[in-house]
């Protein structure tokens, strides 16, 4: 779809959502890496439609004191939070995000990548995936949702956790694809939408369905937001049909299409 057509759809969505032609609000956003590619594409279109300004505070879930939950716990000002459902529900439980504001945005799958030009292992079946993991000299996975699933569950289900342990690399502070592109890991696993934007890697494909873990990413308004109305308008737009194309392009399945 041409950019002009998408922009027109977004302008219409803004009108339907009650967006002011000149709100001039400043909306501060923290988003997990899985939704970052779609968010960055949609951000300027929303700003053009509403005349609001979006300030990006985080494009990764982060770890430790730099994680989104820790930053909210310390009272860092933010208006919109986009994370996986489990973390968002915990933030709602702890009073950091308004429960009534929660909207699901997209479903995310885990995929695998290799360095650009390297052979692509077959991971189309459970046995093929197991073989690829055993043959790989080094395996990178994230420190967040997808990586925790691999290290805590999938490797054990495959019966190869002990063999993977010496060559597994838990990646913090950068994308798994970046590590693979440098040659610091032979293969890497992360949410598909976090792998696709990385230069220097080739995307192999998703985990086989029997081993796949689908994660829903949702958005909510921070309880301490000073721009709750504008923040909710942004969330409704990200969850709307006009935003679905960018979400699909990023490698996620938009909830608006379900």
TIKOL-431103 format. One line per 2 residues: number of its first residue (from 1); for each residue x, y, z of C-alpha. Coordinates in steps of 0.1 Angstrom, whole numbers. Layout:
BEGIN
NUM> X:Y:Z | ...
***
This chain:
BEGIN
1> 0:0:0 | 15:34:-9
3> 25:57:19 | 0:83:9
5> -28:58:12 | -16:46:46
7> -13:82:58 | -49:89:46
9> -61:59:65 | -43:70:96
11> -57:106:93 | -92:90:91
13> -85:68:121 | -74:98:141
15> -106:116:134 | -126:85:143
17> -107:82:176 | -115:118:185
19> -79:131:180 | -77:169:180
21> -62:186:149 | -38:204:171
23> -35:188:205 | 2:196:209
25> 5:169:236 | 39:152:243
27> 34:115:247 | 63:95:263
29> 65:59:252 | 84:28:265
31> 81:-2:242 | 95:-37:241
33> 118:-46:212 | 92:-69:196
35> 69:-40:188 | 96:-14:181
37> 97:-18:143 | 60:-13:139
39> 60:15:164 | 88:34:147
41> 69:32:113 | 36:44:128
43> 50:71:151 | 55:99:124
45> 21:91:108 | 3:95:141
47> 23:127:149 | 13:141:115
49> -24:132:120 | -27:146:155
51> 0:172:158 | 11:155:191
53> 47:147:197 | 59:112:207
55> 90:109:228 | 106:75:227
57> 121:66:261 | 128:29:255
59> 128:5:225 | 137:-26:245
61> 123:-44:275 | 157:-41:290
63> 171:-60:320 | 179:-53:356
65> 176:-16:366 | 173:-7:329
67> 142:-28:324 | 109:-11:318
69> 93:-24:350 | 122:-12:371
71> 121:22:355 | 84:25:363
73> 90:13:398 | 115:41:403
75> 88:66:391 | 103:75:357
77> 77:96:339 | 60:78:310
79> 26:79:293 | 24:47:272
81> 39:13:280 | 40:-15:254
83> 52:-49:267 | 42:-85:267
85> 9:-94:284 | 25:-111:314
87> 46:-80:322 | 18:-56:315
89> -6:-75:338 | 20:-74:365
91> 24:-36:361 | -14:-33:363
93> -14:-54:394 | 13:-32:410
95> -7:0:401 | 18:12:375
97> -6:9:345 | -43:16:343
99> -62:-16:339 | -90:-1:318
101> -65:12:292 | -50:-22:282
103> -54:-30:245 | -37:-60:227
105> -17:-49:197 | -1:-80:181
107> 9:-116:184 | 46:-124:181
109> 64:-156:172 | 100:-167:179
111> 123:-172:149 | 159:-181:141
113> 186:-162:122 | 221:-169:109
115> 249:-146:98 | 243:-132:62
117> 255:-158:37 | 259:-186:61
119> 241:-219:55 | 205:-220:68
121> 198:-250:90 | 165:-268:85
123> 142:-261:115 | 109:-270:99
125> 103:-299:122 | 110:-307:159
127> 137:-333:149 | 153:-309:124
129> 153:-281:151 | 169:-304:176
131> 196:-315:151 | 203:-278:142
133> 207:-269:179 | 230:-299:186
135> 252:-291:155 | 255:-254:162
137> 288:-243:178 | 271:-213:196
139> 236:-203:202 | 224:-168:211
141> 190:-160:227 | 175:-130:244
143> 174:-122:281 | 136:-114:278
145> 105:-133:269 | 117:-155:240
147> 150:-163:256 | 135:-173:289
149> 112:-197:271 | 141:-213:252
151> 164:-217:282 | 137:-226:308
153> 114:-248:288 | 122:-256:251
155> 157:-269:255 | 144:-292:283
157> 114:-304:263 | 138:-313:235
159> 160:-332:261 | 192:-313:252
161> 194:-287:279 | 228:-301:292
163> 243:-301:257 | 231:-265:250
165> 243:-250:283 | 281:-248:274
167> 274:-230:240 | 243:-210:249
169> 247:-172:250 | 221:-151:269
171> 222:-117:253 | 216:-85:273
173> 217:-49:262 | 215:-55:224
175> 195:-75:198 | 203:-111:193
177> 206:-104:155 | 234:-79:161
179> 254:-106:179 | 248:-131:151
181> 258:-104:125 | 291:-99:142
183> 298:-136:141 | 297:-139:179
185> 271:-166:176 | 264:-191:149
187> 226:-191:152 | 203:-168:172
189> 167:-169:184 | 144:-139:192
191> 110:-126:184 | 107:-125:146
193> 99:-88:146 | 132:-81:164
195> 153:-102:139 | 139:-88:106
197> 152:-52:109 | 188:-63:117
199> 213:-60:88 | 240:-86:84
201> 218:-116:91 | 195:-140:72
203> 162:-149:87 | 158:-187:86
205> 122:-190:98 | 100:-195:128
207> 102:-223:153 | 81:-254:143
209> 45:-251:156 | 51:-278:182
211> 78:-258:198 | 65:-223:191
213> 56:-199:219 | 33:-171:208
215> 33:-140:229 | 7:-112:228
217> 21:-77:232 | -3:-50:246
219> -2:-13:254 | -15:5:284
221> -15:41:299 | 9:46:328
223> -9:54:360 | 12:85:365
225> 7:98:330 | 0:136:327
227> -14:130:291 | -38:102:297
229> -63:112:269 | -36:117:243
231> -19:84:254 | -51:65:251
233> -57:80:216 | -22:67:206
235> -30:32:220 | -63:30:202
237> -46:40:170 | -19:13:174
239> -46:-13:180 | -67:-1:150
241> -70:-15:114 | -50:13:98
243> -20:3:119 | -23:-34:110
245> -2:-32:78 | 29:-19:96
247> 25:-45:124 | 22:-73:98
249> 52:-59:79 | 73:-60:111
251> 67:-98:115 | 39:-97:140
253> 2:-106:136 | -20:-76:143
255> -48:-82:167 | -70:-58:147
257> -72:-85:119 | -85:-111:143
***
